[in-house]
Amino acid sequence: MSLAEAVAAAVHDGDTVAMEGFTHLIPHAAGHEVIRQRRRDLTLVRMTPDVIYDQLIGAGCASKLVFSWAGNPGVGSLHRFRDAVENSWPVPLEIEEHSHAGMANRYLAGASGLPFAILRGYRGTGLPARTSGVAEIVCPFTGETLTAVSALRPDVTVIHAQRADQQGNVQFWGITGVQKEAVLAASRAVVTVEEIVDVLDPRPGAVVLPWWTVSYVALAPGGAHPSYALDYSARDNDFYLAWDAVSRDRASFAAWLDEQVYRRGDGAGDGTPLVPATSAATGEAR
Amino acid sequence: MSYTSDEMMTVTAARALRNGMTCFVGIGLPSEAANLARTTHAPDLVLIYESGTIGAKPDVLPLSIGDGILAQTADSVVSVPEIFNYWLQPGRIDVGFLGAAQLDKFGNINTTVIGTDYASPVVRLPGAGGAPEIAAACKEVIVVIRQSRRTFVERVDFVTSVGFGDGPGSRQRLGLTGAGPRRVITDLGVLAPDPVTSELVLTGIYQGVRVADVEAKTGWELRVSADLAEIPPPSDAELRALRRLLATMPASKTAQAGKTAQASKTIAVSTIASAAQSASSTEGAAR
């Protein structure tokens, strides 16, 4: 199954979609495919909406964003995100914001099959007043007032990993972020990978998602570009710097989108050839 | 050696870190200062980034909190839920290093919106990131921020991270376990909370800066400590180490370092941060 087929099968208009990767292994190629397929009215979830969500928001794919930090990491503001929030361009964007600790725990609750998670957080901040997903809760044992955050249960989670095997078992390492929780919290999961190998070598600190937790695996070498994939590719810092100028202006953004996303095929948006995906796709049922 | 106000700020922030401390670090000014400390007087400073890298020992400045150099040099790399739940939340970390777009006299931090209408902000900033819980749970917090009337305000437009809330007793009432912002380091000097009122008071000032300069860039009626200290300028060794670190940054950052190297003789009091600069300086806050 190709990335285009995987996205077509897994991501529908109106879905709640989480694309995770904490400044590492960001699923850019999959995000571009969502843009090319002109998905609309998505609720996009991501702890750190950065360049890829700036692109999705600017392309008009999203009606709501659930997040904890929206910026161009190491560079500055996200101009398409700000244009959507400040000027409703190209469409109004509802936002629901949290802290990183809150978002991480919301995924954790989703992965655990619980309705909420508990943390010491948010208290005294302006955040609880802006979301229905945060409430005070009293510890039944100590009487301490703590914070409950509602579970995140995305319709689909999309991640990029270093490797999968022929069966569709997925392996990723380095900064592993919140991807495991995001996949296990979701109804469906799409994983793009740098390579497909016969057998996964055990690696210290690697996360392995068994094939039966993943709905679709698609080969997308360089699919994290301009973020990086440890041991495969480095961060393209020039791209992040250049994005500041490209995204500042609606016209230059539209031109970029046309040239780099709409006119390119599956996987090609990142300078990589159109590649077939593994046959390991297991369908939606998990 | 001549130096800039930003260099003075970063060196002062680095001096605030002691060897052997555990430090939760944001990208930007906090990361520069923490890495400067580690390469100078605090080789055993434990750097913890919210990407889950514990004990990172980068020999170049990381470009982002997810930089591969952090994972490759760390003692341990853990997941994001783990870094917040197991490491930050229980109060294991000595100092949290935060930036801010706005700061008020009680040390509360705003990195969310400029403007009081949340739904229709004047400037949409990046948001909270890890800062609210870093501000709550680290044993103490150091804030690094360029000072201006736009950044130093009577009341923040939005409380993203709590300093001393409404004043004395707020942190206890809210159940915040850490001591809060013990030091605010700016490009003009250093502020610390008054032990009774919790209000930030000017306690240190850089060479060549006058109290009137600081007052002019503070959006509340600034109180000045009776023991106002003049903070020694950066040593040549500190400046060399800082410039060596900054020179490891590519592109625009290198350009800044280049400018830095030919810096003016006097401390250039930096221009009032534009909204965009505030937004980008928030990077550190959120990270």
Boltz contact constraints between the chains, C-beta under 6 A:
constraints:
  - contact:
      token1: [A, 22]
      token2: [B, 51]
      max_distance: 6.0
  - contact:
      token1: [A, 22]
      token2: [B, 66]
      max_distance: 6.0
  - contact:
      token1: [A, 22]
      token2: [B, 80]
      max_distance: 6.0
  - contact:
      token1: [A, 23]
      token2: [B, 64]
      max_distance: 6.0
  - contact:
      token1: [A, 23]
      token2: [B, 65]
      max_distance: 6.0
  - contact:
      token1: [A, 23]
      token2: [B, 66]
      max_distance: 6.0
  - contact:
      token1: [A, 24]
      token2: [B, 66]
      max_distance: 6.0
  - contact:
      token1: [A, 68]
      token2: [B, 128]
      max_distance: 6.0
  - contact:
      token1: [A, 69]
      token2: [B, 126]
      max_distance: 6.0
  - contact:
      token1: [A, 69]
      token2: [B, 127]
      max_distance: 6.0
  - contact:
      token1: [A, 69]
      token2: [B, 129]
      max_distance: 6.0
  - contact:
      token1: [A, 69]
      token2: [B, 286]
      max_distance: 6.0
  - contact:
      token1: [A, 70]
      token2: [B, 126]
      max_distance: 6.0
  - contact:
      token1: [A, 70]
      token2: [B, 127]
      max_distance: 6.0
  - contact:
      token1: [A, 71]
      token2: [B, 126]
      max_distance: 6.0
  - contact:
      token1: [A, 73]
      token2: [B, 64]
      max_distance: 6.0
  - contact:
      token1: [A, 74]
      token2: [B, 63]
      max_distance: 6.0
  - contact:
      token1: [A, 74]
      token2: [B, 64]
      max_distance: 6.0
  - contact:
      token1: [A, 76]
      token2: [B, 280]
      max_distance: 6.0
  - contact:
      token1: [A, 77]
      token2: [B, 279]
      max_distance: 6.0
  - contact:
      token1: [A, 82]
      token2: [B, 124]
      max_distance: 6.0
  - contact:
      token1: [A, 85]
      token2: [B, 124]
      max_distance: 6.0
  - contact:
      token1: [A, 86]
      token2: [B, 124]
      max_distance: 6.0
  - contact:
      token1: [A, 97]
      token2: [B, 127]
      max_distance: 6.0
  - contact:
      token1: [A, 99]
      token2: [B, 128]
      max_distance: 6.0
  - contact:
      token1: [A, 99]
      token2: [B, 132]
      max_distance: 6.0
  - contact:
      token1: [A, 99]
      token2: [B, 133]
      max_distance: 6.0
  - contact:
      token1: [A, 100]
      token2: [B, 129]
      max_distance: 6.0
  - contact:
      token1: [A, 100]
      token2: [B, 130]
      max_distance: 6.0
  - contact:
      token1: [A, 101]
      token2: [B, 84]
      max_distance: 6.0
  - contact:
      token1: [A, 101]
      token2: [B, 133]
      max_distance: 6.0
  - contact:
      token1: [A, 104]
      token2: [B, 80]
      max_distance: 6.0
  - contact:
      token1: [A, 104]
      token2: [B, 81]
      max_distance: 6.0
  - contact:
      token1: [A, 104]
      token2: [B, 84]
      max_distance: 6.0
  - contact:
      token1: [A, 108]
      token2: [B, 81]
      max_distance: 6.0
  - contact:
      token1: [A, 120]
      token2: [B, 89]
      max_distance: 6.0
  - contact:
      token1: [A, 121]
      token2: [B, 133]
      max_distance: 6.0
  - contact:
      token1: [A, 123]
      token2: [B, 174]
      max_distance: 6.0
  - contact:
      token1: [A, 124]
      token2: [B, 162]
      max_distance: 6.0
  - contact:
      token1: [A, 124]
      token2: [B, 165]
      max_distance: 6.0
  - contact:
      token1: [A, 124]
      token2: [B, 174]
      max_distance: 6.0
  - contact:
      token1: [A, 125]
      token2: [B, 132]
      max_distance: 6.0
  - contact:
      token1: [A, 125]
      token2: [B, 159]
      max_distance: 6.0
  - contact:
      token1: [A, 126]
      token2: [B, 158]
      max_distance: 6.0
  - contact:
      token1: [A, 126]
      token2: [B, 159]
      max_distance: 6.0
  - contact:
      token1: [A, 174]
      token2: [B, 71]
      max_distance: 6.0
  - contact:
      token1: [A, 175]
      token2: [B, 51]
      max_distance: 6.0
  - contact:
      token1: [A, 175]
      token2: [B, 52]
      max_distance: 6.0
  - contact:
      token1: [A, 175]
      token2: [B, 66]
      max_distance: 6.0
  - contact:
      token1: [A, 175]
      token2: [B, 71]
      max_distance: 6.0
  - contact:
      token1: [A, 176]
      token2: [B, 79]
      max_distance: 6.0
  - contact:
      token1: [A, 177]
      token2: [B, 80]
      max_distance: 6.0
  - contact:
      token1: [A, 178]
      token2: [B, 80]
      max_distance: 6.0
  - contact:
      token1: [A, 205]
      token2: [B, 77]
      max_distance: 6.0
  - contact:
      token1: [A, 230]
      token2: [B, 68]
      max_distance: 6.0
  - contact:
      token1: [A, 237]
      token2: [B, 63]
      max_distance: 6.0
  - contact:
      token1: [A, 237]
      token2: [B, 250]
      max_distance: 6.0
  - contact:
      token1: [A, 241]
      token2: [B, 251]
      max_distance: 6.0
  - contact:
      token1: [A, 241]
      token2: [B, 252]
      max_distance: 6.0
